[in-house]
Every structure is written in C-alpha cells, then in structure tokens.
C-alpha cells in the first residue's frame, strides 16, 4: 500500500451537489424518473446499489427545474442536514435525479472504479470536520480534498471484488438469520394460537403462581469498556433483546468490587427487562452460555420457575415478545413514557398467560432452539465476513 499514491478525491471524480427538490404537485408522478432524497439514502444506511426512491419526478419537473441526471455508479454522501451526523453512504444503482443536500461523486473510471470508491467511502468519516450551525454541513471543498489511496485499476478490481463478496456474505447471512428468527413467533402462533384470544382454550394462570421467585439485580458503579470473557461484568439493558440474549452487552465490574455469584446469569435463565422505554420495557430473553461471569443488573428481572416447573422459559419469552401480546406487557409498566417506565414484581406476578401442556411447550422449545442455533451459525459467518472486510479495508484505506 505504501507505493500507492494518495490523491484528492476531486482528481479522480466529478464532485458537485444535487438539485433543489421540486415543490409543485405537477412535478411528481408515479411513472416518472427516480428522485433521491436523504430518506432514500438513509433507508439502508449503507447501500451499494440504491434503486428504491419514495418520489419520482415528471419530465415537466426536469425541464422547468433544470434537474441534472446522475448516472448509475454515482457515490452519494450527505453534505447538509441531520444525515451528516449519521454518515450514510449510497451508490446509485440506476440513473437518477438527486436532492441538493447530497454530494454527488461521479468516478472517472479511467482512474478509479465505482466499487472501489464506494468501499473507500465507508472508511471516510468527515463528521468531525462538519460545520456546526443549526444543522451540520460539509462544504464541497472539504469533500473534494478528501484523500484516496489509488492502486492500479486491476488491483482496485481485486480489492473491490473481495470486499463485495464479504458484503454479500453479510447480506445473505443477515437475511437468512432474520428469516430463521421470524419463523419462531410464527411457529408459536401455529402451535398455540393467539395468546390474547386463546382460541385453543388453554388454561390460564397468573405468572406469579408459576414462579418460585423473581430475582432483582444490582448495578454498582462500573468501569469504562466491556469486560473480557474471563472478567466479571454487569449486564446492560441491551443484553436482553427480542431477538435473543447478548452476553457481550455488559459493563466491566471494577476489581475493587467483589462479584455477587448469586446474581450470576446462568444458561437457561428467563430474563425480562424491568425498566426501559415504553416500547422495550418487559422484553424477554433466555440466557445462554455467553452470560458466564455476567451479573444481573437492577434493571432486569430473573424469573425462576417453581419446582416442579409448569412452563418452559423459551415458551414464556416468545409469548412475552409477540407483537400481539405486547400491549398487555406495556400495561404493566408505570411511570411516564419519557422517564423510563418500570414494571413491579407485583404487577408482573399478576400477568395472566395461557398455559399449554408441557409436552407441547417442549416440542416448541426444541424446534425454536434448532432455529436459533441456525441463526447463531449465520451470526458467526457474518462476523467472520465483517472481520475480513474490516481488516482489508483498514489495510487498503487506512
């Protein structure tokens, strides 16, 4: 890489800004030309082939407003407005008209390939240089002066191909694991029916009658940074997600504070957020082995089944997270939506849930675990692709 020249972006591309958006109704039509706005660029955050636009402009708009058509392969970087701080990136997957809040970079393909330039742009982060007024802005002069490492075209093609393949692996893994996890609630509804209307007539029980206890946690003042796998840490609220448990979401416990082993999260624990935003309060997850050396915070409850247990944690966590059941969970929370509403042990104990036969819960749990195992394998594949892409990007682009 040291032998590759560093050039200003303007030396290898045509850089300008889009056009002000047309304002009249007659300037838009369903079968018109694509018109890219900020919201279109932000839809995916990183989009290597943007083709979906909310608006389309009429031929009349092109004539009356003097709109410039940008070719497929044009790189788009937010240059004004709140999207500057979000650092969105997109490359046009088709010819389109573009709003003036976006910088348009048309690569000179005799010098730089569009794919290579797009991957470079993901390492380019000018947010610290943005002018801060009522809304941040990036002068085109700043973008033009951005430095690009410029290997020969054949080497650009090789690098772009490797990074394209890594990105494709990530996209496929993301889509496949989303599908795998989406099957779990669909499987629940197929086996047990809607828990709100209970069409299959399962017996109903108060959650508290099924529990031996509800454990509250402890949140001491923790150090900066995440703990290593062999270090003790306190879980963050973000460790409990509707998509599953994330044991890496934790704060490091200072060495001067002794861990409370009675609050260590164990494989199979049923966890539910006690306090959060109104949309996320009462989210449930079943802990896995990544919770080792992780303590329960005071914002998360652990629900311990009675002995003998009459429910399986996976059944209850899926039930609690179902969109159709979320209104019942939100009703348990007290406090204003702006002040992190919370759920008390008493209200949680009073929650009524349908209670199918344990063998049927077991069959559901086994199938859900197989689906989750598939999703986790895809997580690993995506993480490996991400690591490979990040390493290559760092080597090439610095």
C-alpha positions in Angstrom: 0.0 0.0 0.0 2.9 2.4 0.7 3.7 2.6 -3.0 0.2 3.7 -3.9 -0.3 7.4 -4.4 -2.7 9.4 -2.2 -4.8 11.8 -4.4 -7.5 14.3 -3.7 -11.0 12.9 -4.4 -11.6 15.7 -7.0 -8.6 14.4 -9.0 -10.4 11.1 -9.8 -14.1 12.2 -9.9 -16.6 14.9 -10.8 -17.9 16.3 -7.5 -21.0 18.5 -7.2 -24.3 18.7 -5.3 -27.7 17.6 -6.4 -30.6 20.0 -7.2 -33.2 21.6 -5.0 -36.2 19.4 -4.8 -39.2 20.4 -6.9 -42.1 21.7 -4.9 -45.2 21.6 -7.0 -47.5 18.5 -7.3 -47.3 18.6 -11.1 -43.6 17.9 -10.8 -44.2 14.4 -9.4 -45.8 11.3 -11.0 -45.8 7.6 -10.3 -44.1 6.6 -13.6 -41.5 9.4 -13.5 -37.8 9.4 -13.1 -36.3 8.4 -9.7 -35.6 11.3 -7.4 -33.2 10.5 -4.5 -33.8 12.3 -1.2 -32.0 12.0 2.2 -34.5 9.4 3.4 -33.7 7.2 0.5 -30.0 7.2 1.3 -30.7 6.6 4.9 -33.1 3.7 4.4 -30.3 1.1 4.5 -27.5 3.3 5.9 -25.0 1.6 3.6 -26.5 0.9 0.1 -24.1 -0.2 -2.7 -26.9 -0.1 -5.4 -29.7 2.4 -4.5 -32.8 1.9 -6.6 -35.7 2.5 -4.3 -36.9 6.1 -4.0 -40.0 7.5 -2.4 -40.6 10.1 -5.1 -40.4 10.2 -8.9 -40.2 13.4 -10.9 -42.1 14.2 -14.1 -40.5 15.2 -17.4 -42.0 18.6 -16.7 -40.0 18.9 -13.5 -36.8 18.0 -15.3 -37.5 20.8 -17.8 -38.8 23.5 -15.5 -36.4 22.9 -12.6 -33.3 22.2 -14.7 -32.6 18.9 -12.9 -29.3 17.1 -13.7 -29.5 13.4 -14.2 -26.7 11.4 -12.4 -25.6 8.1 -13.8 -25.6 4.7 -12.1 -22.3 4.4 -10.1 -22.6 7.9 -8.6 -21.5 8.0 -5.0 -23.8 9.9 -2.6 -22.6 11.5 0.6 -24.8 13.6 2.8 -23.5 17.2 2.8 -26.1 19.1 4.9 -28.7 18.3 7.5 -29.0 15.7 10.3 -27.9 12.9 8.0 -24.4 14.3 8.0 -24.1 13.0 11.6 -25.4 9.6 10.6 -22.7 9.2 7.9 -25.0 7.4 5.5 -23.5 6.1 2.2 -25.1 5.1 -1.1 -24.2 4.5 -4.7 -26.8 4.9 -7.4 -27.9 1.5 -8.8 -29.7 3.3 -11.7 -29.7 6.7 -13.3 -31.5 9.2 -11.0 -32.0 12.8 -10.0 -30.6 13.8 -6.7 -31.6 16.3 -4.0 -29.2 19.2 -3.2 -28.5 18.0 0.4 -26.4 15.2 -1.1 -22.9 15.5 -2.6 -22.6 13.6 -5.9 -19.3 12.0 -6.8 -19.1 10.6 -10.3 -15.9 8.5 -10.5 -13.6 8.9 -13.5 -13.5 5.2 -14.4 -10.2 5.7 -16.2 -8.7 6.3 -12.8 -11.0 4.8 -10.1 -13.6 2.1 -10.2 -17.0 2.8 -8.7 -16.9 -0.3 -6.4 -13.5 0.6 -5.1 -14.6 4.2 -4.4 -17.8 3.0 -2.6 -15.7 0.8 -0.3 -13.3 3.7 0.3 -16.2 5.9 1.2 -17.2 3.7 4.1 -13.8 4.5 5.7 -14.2 8.2 5.0 -15.8 9.8 8.1 -15.8 13.6 7.8 -18.2 14.2 10.7 -15.6 15.8 13.0 -14.9 18.4 10.3 -18.5 19.3 9.7 -19.5 22.9 10.2 -22.0 23.1 13.1 -24.8 25.6 12.9 -28.5 24.8 13.4 -27.8 21.8 11.2 -24.4 20.3 10.3 -23.0 20.8 6.9 -20.0 19.6 4.8 -18.6 22.1 2.3 -17.9 20.5 -1.1 -14.4 21.8 -0.8 -13.8 19.5 2.2 -15.1 16.5 0.3 -13.1 17.4 -2.8 -9.9 17.4 -0.6 -10.5 14.0 0.8 -7.5 11.7 0.3 -8.0 8.5 -1.7 -5.3 5.7 -1.9 -5.1 4.9 -5.6 -3.7 1.5 -6.6 -3.8 0.4 -10.3 -7.2 -0.4 -11.8 -6.6 -4.1 -11.8 -5.7 -4.0 -8.1 -8.8 -1.9 -7.4 -10.9 -4.5 -9.2 -9.4 -7.3 -7.0 -9.9 -5.3 -3.8 -13.4 -4.3 -4.7 -14.3 -7.9 -5.6 -13.1 -9.2 -2.2 -15.0 -6.5 -0.3 -18.1 -7.0 -2.5 -18.0 -10.8 -1.7 -17.7 -10.1 2.0 -20.6 -7.6 1.9 -22.7 -10.2 0.0 -22.0 -12.8 2.6 -23.1 -10.4 5.3 -26.3 -9.5 3.4 -27.2 -13.2 2.9 -26.4 -14.0 6.5 -28.5 -11.1 7.7 -31.4 -12.1 5.6 -31.2 -15.8 6.4 -30.9 -15.3 10.2 -33.8 -12.8 10.1 -35.9 -15.4 8.4 -34.8 -18.1 10.8 -35.8 -16.0 13.8 -39.0 -14.8 12.2 -40.2 -18.5 12.0 -40.1 -18.8 15.8 -43.1 -16.5 16.5 -45.0 -17.9 13.5 -44.4 -21.4 14.9 -45.7 -20.3 18.3 -48.9 -18.9 16.8 -49.4 -22.1 14.8 -49.0 -24.4 17.8 -50.7 -22.4 20.5 -52.9 -19.8 18.7 -53.2 -16.1 19.6 -52.4 -15.8 23.3 -54.8 -12.8 23.6 -57.9 -14.5 22.3 -56.7 -18.0 23.3 -58.8 -19.8 20.6 -57.5 -23.3 21.6 -58.8 -22.8 25.1 -55.6 -23.4 27.1 -55.9 -23.0 30.8 -54.9 -19.5 32.0 -52.6 -18.9 35.1 -51.1 -15.9 36.8 -47.4 -15.8 36.1 -46.6 -15.4 39.8 -48.3 -18.8 40.6 -45.8 -20.5 38.3 -42.7 -18.9 39.8 -40.6 -19.8 42.8 -39.2 -16.2 42.9 -38.4 -13.1 40.9 -34.8 -12.1 41.3 -33.8 -8.4 41.2 -30.3 -7.4 40.3 -27.6 -5.0 41.4 -26.0 -2.2 39.5 -22.8 -1.0 41.1 -20.7 1.8 39.5 -18.7 0.1 36.8 -15.6 0.9 34.8 -15.3 2.0 31.2 -15.3 -0.5 28.5 -16.7 -4.0 28.1 -15.3 -6.9 30.2 -13.2 -9.7 28.7 -14.9 -13.1 28.7 -13.0 -14.1 31.8 -13.8 -10.9 33.7 -16.8 -10.1 35.7 -19.3 -7.7 34.3 -22.8 -6.3 34.9 -25.3 -6.8 32.0 -26.6 -3.7 30.2 -30.3 -3.4 29.3 -29.3 -4.1 25.7 -28.3 -7.6 26.6 -32.0 -8.6 26.6 -33.4 -8.3 23.1 -36.5 -9.7 21.5 -34.1 -11.5 19.0 -32.2 -13.2 21.9 -29.7 -12.7 24.7 -26.4 -10.9 24.1 -24.0 -11.6 26.9 -21.3 -9.3 25.4 -23.5 -6.3 26.2 -22.1 -5.7 29.7 -20.1 -3.2 31.8 -16.9 -4.2 33.4 -17.0 -4.7 37.2 -14.1 -2.9 38.9 -11.6 -5.2 40.6 -12.2 -3.4 43.9 -15.8 -4.8 43.9 -16.4 -8.4 44.7 -18.9 -10.1 42.3 -22.1 -11.5 43.7 -22.2 -15.0 42.4 -25.9 -15.4 43.5 -26.7 -12.8 40.7 -24.6 -14.5 38.0 -26.7 -15.2 34.9 -26.8 -18.9 34.0 -27.6 -20.8 30.9 -31.4 -21.1 30.6 -32.3 -18.2 32.9 -35.5 -16.4 31.8 -34.8 -12.6 31.9 -37.2 -9.7 31.4 -36.3 -6.0 31.4 -37.8 -4.3 34.4 -37.2 -0.8 33.2 -36.8 0.7 29.7 -38.5 2.8 27.1 -42.3 2.1 26.8 -41.7 0.1 23.6 -38.9 -2.1 25.1 -39.9 -2.4 28.8 -40.8 -6.0 29.5 -38.7 -7.5 26.7 -37.8 -11.1 27.5 -34.9 -13.4 26.5 -33.5 -16.7 27.6 -29.8 -16.5 28.6 -27.2 -18.8 27.0 -23.6 -19.6 27.8 -22.4 -16.1 26.9 -23.8 -15.0 30.3 -20.9 -16.5 32.2 -19.3 -14.1 34.7 -22.2 -11.7 34.0 -24.3 -10.3 36.8 -27.9 -9.3 36.8 -28.4 -5.5 36.9 -31.2 -3.8 38.8 -33.0 -3.1 35.5 -33.5 -6.8 34.7 -35.6 -9.4 36.5 -34.8 -13.1 36.5 -37.9 -15.3 36.6 -37.3 -18.6 38.4 -39.9 -21.3 37.7 -41.4 -23.1 40.7 -40.5 -26.7 41.4 -41.9 -28.6 39.6 -42.0 -26.1 36.7 -45.2 -25.7 34.8 -43.7 -23.7 32.0 -40.5 -23.6 29.9 -38.5 -20.3 29.6 -38.5 -20.3 25.8 -42.3 -20.6 25.7 -42.8 -17.6 28.0 -40.1 -15.4 26.5 -41.6 -15.9 23.0 -45.1 -15.2 24.3 -44.0 -12.0 26.0 -42.3 -10.7 22.9 -45.1 -11.4 20.5 -46.4 -8.2 18.9 -50.0 -9.2 19.7 -49.1 -9.6 23.4 -47.0 -6.5 23.8 -50.0 -4.3 24.7 -50.6 -6.5 27.8 -46.9 -6.1 28.8 -46.9 -2.3 28.3 -50.0 -2.1 30.6 -47.9 -3.5 33.4 -45.5 -0.5 33.3 -45.9 2.6 35.4 -44.3 6.0 35.0 -44.3 8.4 32.1 -43.0 7.4 28.7 -40.3 10.0 28.9 -38.9 8.7 32.3 -38.2 5.0 31.6 -41.4 3.4 32.9 -40.9 0.3 35.1 -42.6 -2.9 35.9 -43.0 -4.0 39.6 -42.8 -7.6 40.8 -46.4 -7.4 41.9 -47.7 -6.4 38.5 -45.6 -8.9 36.7 -46.8 -11.7 39.0 -50.4 -10.8 38.2 -49.9 -11.1 34.5 -52.2 -13.9 33.1 -50.8 -16.2 30.4 -52.2 -19.2 28.6 -50.6 -22.5 29.7 -50.4 -25.3 27.1 -49.4 -28.8 28.1 -45.7 -29.1 29.0 -45.0 -31.7 26.2 -46.3 -29.2 23.6 -44.1 -26.5 25.1 -41.2 -28.9 25.0 -41.8 -29.6 21.3 -41.9 -25.9 20.6 -38.7 -25.2 22.6 -36.8 -27.9 20.7 -37.8 -26.5 17.3 -37.1 -22.9 18.4 -33.6 -23.9 19.7 -32.8 -25.5 16.4 -33.8 -22.4 14.6 -31.9 -20.2 17.0 -28.8 -22.4 16.5 -29.1 -21.9 12.8 -29.3 -18.1 13.3 -26.3 -18.1 15.5 -24.2 -20.0 13.0 -25.2 -17.4 10.5 -24.2 -14.7 13.0 -20.7 -16.3 13.1 -20.5 -16.4 9.3 -21.5 -12.7 9.1 -19.0 -11.8 11.8 -16.2 -13.5 10.0 -17.0 -11.8 6.8 -17.2 -8.5 8.6 -13.8 -9.0 10.2 -12.3 -9.9 6.9 -13.7 -6.8 5.2 -12.7 -4.6 8.1 -9.1 -5.9 8.0 -8.8 -5.5 4.3 -10.4 -2.0 4.4 -8.0 -0.9 7.1 -5.0 -2.2 5.2 -6.1 -0.5 1.9 -7.7 2.7 3.1 -6.1 3.2 6.5 
